Amino acid sequence: MRRGAFAALCLALAAGFVALGIWQVERRAWKLDLIAKVNARINAAPVALPTDWTADHEYRRVRVRGIFMNTRETLVQAVTARGPGWWVLTPLVTTQPPRGIVLVNRGFVPAARRDPATRPPPTGVVPVTGLIRTTEPGGGFLRRNDPAAGRWYSRDVAAIARTRGLGPTAPAFIDADATPNPGGYPIGGLTVIAFRNTHLVYALTWFGLAALSLAGAVLVIRGKGAR
């Protein structure tokens, strides 16, 4: 009875491991499809801002024209390939359909350029080209945004719009491309696009464990038969 129970347990484990392996294979297919879609979006010609703002628009390349509200910019702490500093998020009042306000991450500034007085502001109607990014609510790792103190660790569109008194604002923001800003700062085009894809490794691990479980069941059953 003990051998039979152990064999049944091995078979149950094998079935569970196979199911997990199949799930990882499906996840891998989904991840590869996502990567292909994102690559197509970032390399496509820029389009106008969407009107529905669904999550399906993330990383879509867009172009818009508008007037920056320079006095209402928000600095969000950032760590980039250029070192630590801040993202400069500035509201843009669009001058073309769809009309409204959208936050633009104009780029990165180091500590020496944190003060707006060290950066010539854009004036008049300006074009902006960049990638749509989804909002980052709450804050960063183990650090929550503190709007009252002006401490921002994530690009939380709704919280920034509320704190700056912007009124109705697009629920996503735009990561500006590398087009130079006046005076060279902020530095745009630093969007990091990387998707962790280890699903194949996990799938092989689960299938390997399934094989071991089946082998254990076979050994137990054969041992029982030999008696």
SENUKE-623233 format. One line per field, with one value per residue (C-alpha): residue number from 0; chain; x, y negated, z; residue in one letter. Coordinates in Angstrom, 1 decimal, decimal comma, always signed. Layout:
N
seq = c(NUM / ...) $
mol = c(A / ...) $
px = c(X / ...) $
py = c(Y / ...) $
pz = c(Z / ...) $
type = c(A / ...) $
***
This chain:
227
seq = c(0 / 1 / 2 / 3 / 4 / 5 / 6 / 7 / 8 / 9 / 10 / 11 / 12 / 13 / 14 / 15 / 16 / 17 / 18 / 19 / 20 / 21 / 22 / 23 / 24 / 25 / 26 / 27 / 28 / 29 / 30 / 31 / 32 / 33 / 34 / 35 / 36 / 37 / 38 / 39 / 40 / 41 / 42 / 43 / 44 / 45 / 46 / 47 / 48 / 49 / 50 / 51 / 52 / 53 / 54 / 55 / 56 / 57 / 58 / 59 / 60 / 61 / 62 / 63 / 64 / 65 / 66 / 67 / 68 / 69 / 70 / 71 / 72 / 73 / 74 / 75 / 76 / 77 / 78 / 79 / 80 / 81 / 82 / 83 / 84 / 85 / 86 / 87 / 88 / 89 / 90 / 91 / 92 / 93 / 94 / 95 / 96 / 97 / 98 / 99 / 100 / 101 / 102 / 103 / 104 / 105 / 106 / 107 / 108 / 109 / 110 / 111 / 112 / 113 / 114 / 115 / 116 / 117 / 118 / 119 / 120 / 121 / 122 / 123 / 124 / 125 / 126 / 127 / 128 / 129 / 130 / 131 / 132 / 133 / 134 / 135 / 136 / 137 / 138 / 139 / 140 / 141 / 142 / 143 / 144 / 145 / 146 / 147 / 148 / 149 / 150 / 151 / 152 / 153 / 154 / 155 / 156 / 157 / 158 / 159 / 160 / 161 / 162 / 163 / 164 / 165 / 166 / 167 / 168 / 169 / 170 / 171 / 172 / 173 / 174 / 175 / 176 / 177 / 178 / 179 / 180 / 181 / 182 / 183 / 184 / 185 / 186 / 187 / 188 / 189 / 190 / 191 / 192 / 193 / 194 / 195 / 196 / 197 / 198 / 199 / 200 / 201 / 202 / 203 / 204 / 205 / 206 / 207 / 208 / 209 / 210 / 211 / 212 / 213 / 214 / 215 / 216 / 217 / 218 / 219 / 220 / 221 / 222 / 223 / 224 / 225 / 226) $
mol = c(A / A / A / A / A / A / A / A / A / A / A / A / A / A / A / A / A / A / A / A / A / A / A / A / A / A / A / A / A / A / A / A / A / A / A / A / A / A / A / A / A / A / A / A / A / A / A / A / A / A / A / A / A / A / A / A / A / A / A / A / A / A / A / A / A / A / A / A / A / A / A / A / A / A / A / A / A / A / A / A / A / A / A / A / A / A / A / A / A / A / A / A / A / A / A / A / A / A / A / A / A / A / A / A / A / A / A / A / A / A / A / A / A / A / A / A / A / A / A / A / A / A / A / A / A / A / A / A / A / A / A / A / A / A / A / A / A / A / A / A / A / A / A / A / A / A / A / A / A / A / A / A / A / A / A / A / A / A / A / A / A / A / A / A / A / A / A / A / A / A / A / A / A / A / A / A / A / A / A / A / A / A / A / A / A / A / A / A / A / A / A / A / A / A / A / A / A / A / A / A / A / A / A / A / A / A / A / A / A / A / A / A / A / A / A / A / A / A / A / A / A / A / A / A / A / A / A) $
px = c(+0,0 / +2,9 / +4,4 / +1,1 / +0,6 / +4,1 / +3,6 / +0,3 / +1,9 / +4,7 / +2,1 / +0,2 / +3,3 / +4,2 / +0,8 / +1,2 / +4,7 / +3,5 / +0,7 / +3,1 / +5,4 / +2,6 / +1,6 / +5,2 / +5,2 / +2,0 / +3,5 / +6,5 / +4,3 / +2,5 / +5,8 / +7,2 / +4,1 / +4,2 / +7,9 / +7,1 / +4,2 / +6,3 / +9,2 / +6,7 / +5,3 / +8,6 / +9,8 / +6,6 / +6,0 / +4,6 / +0,8 / -1,6 / -2,5 / -5,2 / -8,6 / -9,4 / -6,1 / -6,3 / -3,3 / -2,9 / -1,3 / +1,8 / +5,1 / +3,1 / +5,1 / +3,2 / +3,7 / +1,8 / +2,1 / +1,3 / +2,4 / +4,3 / +3,2 / +6,8 / +5,8 / +4,1 / +6,8 / +7,5 / +10,8 / +10,7 / +13,8 / +15,5 / +18,4 / +19,6 / +22,5 / +23,8 / +23,6 / +21,1 / +19,0 / +15,5 / +12,9 / +11,4 / +7,6 / +5,9 / +2,2 / +1,6 / -1,5 / -2,1 / -3,0 / -4,3 / -6,9 / -7,4 / -7,2 / -6,3 / -3,4 / -0,9 / +2,2 / +5,4 / +8,6 / +10,9 / +13,9 / +16,7 / +18,6 / +21,5 / +21,7 / +23,5 / +20,4 / +17,7 / +16,9 / +14,7 / +16,7 / +19,6 / +17,5 / +16,1 / +12,3 / +10,6 / +8,4 / +5,5 / +4,0 / +6,5 / +6,4 / +6,9 / +7,6 / +7,9 / +6,4 / +3,2 / +3,9 / +1,4 / +1,2 / +3,2 / +1,0 / +2,1 / +5,9 / +9,1 / +10,5 / +9,9 / +9,4 / +6,0 / +5,4 / +5,0 / +3,3 / +3,0 / +6,8 / +7,5 / +9,1 / +8,3 / +9,7 / +7,4 / +5,6 / +2,1 / +0,0 / -3,2 / -1,3 / +0,9 / -2,1 / -4,0 / -1,1 / -0,3 / -4,0 / -4,0 / -7,6 / -8,6 / -5,3 / -4,6 / -4,1 / -0,8 / +2,3 / +4,7 / +8,4 / +10,0 / +12,6 / +16,2 / +15,3 / +17,6 / +16,0 / +17,0 / +20,4 / +20,8 / +18,6 / +16,6 / +18,1 / +15,3 / +15,3 / +16,4 / +13,4 / +14,5 / +12,6 / +13,4 / +11,2 / +12,4 / +11,8 / +12,9 / +9,8 / +11,7 / +14,0 / +11,1 / +9,3 / +12,3 / +12,6 / +9,0 / +9,2 / +12,4 / +10,7 / +7,8 / +10,2 / +11,9 / +8,5 / +7,5 / +10,8 / +10,2 / +6,7 / +8,1 / +10,8 / +8,3 / +5,9 / +8,6 / +9,9 / +6,4 / +6,0 / +9,3 / +8,1) $
py = c(+0,0 / -2,3 / -1,7 / -2,2 / -5,5 / -6,7 / -5,7 / -7,6 / -10,6 / -10,5 / -10,4 / -13,3 / -15,3 / -14,5 / -15,7 / -18,9 / -19,6 / -19,0 / -21,4 / -24,0 / -23,4 / -23,9 / -27,1 / -28,4 / -27,5 / -29,5 / -32,4 / -32,3 / -32,6 / -35,5 / -37,2 / -36,8 / -38,2 / -41,2 / -41,8 / -41,7 / -44,1 / -46,6 / -46,4 / -47,2 / -50,1 / -51,8 / -51,5 / -52,6 / -56,1 / -58,4 / -58,8 / -61,2 / -60,8 / -58,2 / -59,1 / -55,9 / -55,7 / -51,9 / -49,9 / -48,6 / -51,9 / -51,5 / -52,1 / -53,5 / -56,2 / -59,4 / -63,0 / -66,0 / -69,8 / -72,0 / -74,6 / -73,5 / -74,7 / -75,2 / -76,6 / -73,3 / -70,8 / -67,9 / -66,3 / -62,5 / -60,8 / -58,5 / -56,2 / -56,0 / -55,0 / -58,6 / -58,2 / -59,4 / -62,5 / -63,4 / -63,0 / -66,3 / -65,9 / -68,9 / -69,3 / -70,0 / -71,7 / -70,2 / -72,5 / -69,8 / -67,1 / -65,5 / -68,7 / -68,6 / -68,2 / -65,4 / -64,9 / -64,7 / -63,2 / -65,7 / -63,7 / -63,4 / -66,1 / -65,6 / -67,3 / -70,3 / -71,0 / -70,3 / -74,0 / -75,2 / -78,4 / -76,3 / -75,1 / -77,4 / -76,6 / -75,7 / -78,6 / -78,8 / -75,9 / -73,0 / -69,5 / -66,5 / -63,0 / -60,1 / -56,9 / -56,4 / -55,0 / -53,9 / -55,6 / -54,4 / -54,9 / -54,8 / -55,3 / -53,3 / -50,3 / -50,8 / -54,5 / -56,1 / -59,4 / -62,3 / -65,0 / -67,4 / -67,4 / -67,4 / -63,9 / -61,8 / -58,3 / -57,3 / -58,9 / -58,8 / -60,8 / -61,1 / -62,2 / -64,7 / -66,2 / -66,5 / -68,1 / -70,5 / -71,5 / -70,5 / -69,4 / -66,7 / -65,1 / -62,1 / -59,0 / -58,1 / -60,1 / -60,5 / -59,7 / -62,2 / -61,0 / -62,2 / -65,4 / -68,0 / -70,5 / -74,1 / -74,2 / -70,5 / -69,6 / -67,6 / -64,7 / -62,6 / -59,3 / -57,3 / -55,0 / -51,5 / -48,8 / -45,3 / -42,3 / -39,5 / -36,3 / -33,2 / -31,1 / -28,5 / -27,8 / -27,5 / -25,2 / -22,9 / -22,8 / -21,8 / -19,2 / -17,8 / -17,4 / -15,7 / -13,2 / -12,5 / -12,0 / -9,5 / -7,7 / -7,5 / -6,0 / -3,5 / -2,4 / -1,9 / +0,0 / +2,3 / +2,9 / +3,8 / +6,2 / +7,9 / +8,9) $
pz = c(+0,0 / +0,8 / -2,6 / -4,3 / -2,5 / -3,4 / -7,0 / -7,1 / -5,6 / -8,2 / -11,0 / -9,5 / -9,2 / -12,8 / -14,0 / -12,0 / -13,3 / -16,9 / -16,4 / -15,1 / -18,0 / -20,5 / -18,8 / -19,1 / -22,8 / -23,2 / -21,3 / -23,5 / -26,6 / -25,1 / -24,2 / -27,6 / -29,2 / -26,8 / -27,7 / -31,4 / -31,0 / -29,0 / -31,5 / -34,3 / -32,4 / -31,5 / -35,0 / -36,7 / -38,0 / -35,3 / -35,1 / -33,4 / -29,8 / -29,1 / -27,9 / -26,0 / -24,0 / -23,4 / -22,1 / -25,7 / -26,7 / -24,5 / -26,4 / -29,4 / -31,1 / -31,3 / -32,4 / -30,9 / -30,9 / -28,0 / -25,4 / -22,3 / -18,9 / -17,7 / -14,3 / -13,4 / -14,1 / -11,7 / -11,0 / -10,5 / -9,1 / -11,7 / -12,1 / -15,7 / -17,8 / -17,3 / -13,5 / -10,8 / -11,3 / -12,2 / -14,9 / -15,9 / -16,4 / -17,9 / -18,8 / -22,5 / -23,7 / -27,1 / -30,0 / -32,2 / -31,8 / -29,5 / -27,4 / -23,8 / -21,4 / -21,5 / -19,3 / -21,2 / -19,7 / -21,5 / -20,3 / -17,7 / -15,8 / -13,3 / -10,0 / -11,5 / -13,8 / -11,3 / -10,9 / -13,8 / -13,9 / -15,3 / -18,2 / -21,0 / -21,1 / -24,4 / -25,6 / -28,0 / -29,8 / -30,0 / -31,5 / -29,3 / -30,5 / -28,2 / -26,8 / -24,8 / -21,3 / -18,7 / -15,4 / -12,4 / -9,4 / -5,8 / -5,9 / -6,3 / -4,5 / -0,8 / -1,3 / -1,7 / -3,4 / -1,1 / -3,1 / -0,1 / +0,3 / -3,5 / -3,4 / -6,4 / -7,0 / -9,8 / -12,7 / -11,2 / -13,7 / -11,7 / -8,5 / -10,4 / -12,2 / -9,0 / -7,1 / -9,9 / -10,3 / -14,0 / -14,3 / -16,8 / -18,0 / -20,2 / -18,0 / -19,6 / -20,3 / -23,2 / -23,0 / -25,3 / -27,9 / -28,2 / -30,0 / -28,3 / -25,9 / -25,6 / -23,9 / -24,2 / -21,1 / -20,3 / -22,2 / -23,9 / -25,6 / -22,5 / -22,5 / -21,4 / -23,2 / -21,8 / -21,2 / -19,0 / -20,9 / -18,9 / -19,6 / -21,6 / -18,7 / -16,4 / -18,8 / -19,2 / -15,4 / -14,9 / -17,7 / -16,2 / -12,8 / -14,5 / -16,1 / -12,7 / -11,1 / -13,8 / -13,4 / -9,7 / -10,3 / -12,7 / -10,3 / -7,5 / -9,7 / -11,1 / -7,5 / -6,4 / -9,4 / -8,6 / -5,2) $
type = c(M / R / R / G / A / F / A / A / L / C / L / A / L / A / A / G / F / V / A / L / G / I / W / Q / V / E / R / R / A / W / K / L / D / L / I / A / K / V / N / A / R / I / N / A / A / P / V / A / L / P / T / D / W / T / A / D / H / E / Y / R / R / V / R / V / R / G / I / F / M / N / T / R / E / T / L / V / Q / A / V / T / A / R / G / P / G / W / W / V / L / T / P / L / V / T / T / Q / P / P / R / G / I / V / L / V / N / R / G / F / V / P / A / A / R / R / D / P / A / T / R / P / P / P / T / G / V / V / P / V / T / G / L / I / R / T / T / E / P / G / G / G / F / L / R / R / N / D / P / A / A / G / R / W / Y / S / R / D / V / A / A / I / A / R / T / R / G / L / G / P / T / A / P / A / F / I / D / A / D / A / T / P / N / P / G / G / Y / P / I / G / G / L / T / V / I / A / F / R / N / T / H / L / V / Y / A / L / T / W / F / G / L / A / A / L / S / L / A / G / A / V / L / V / I / R / G / K / G / A / R) $
***
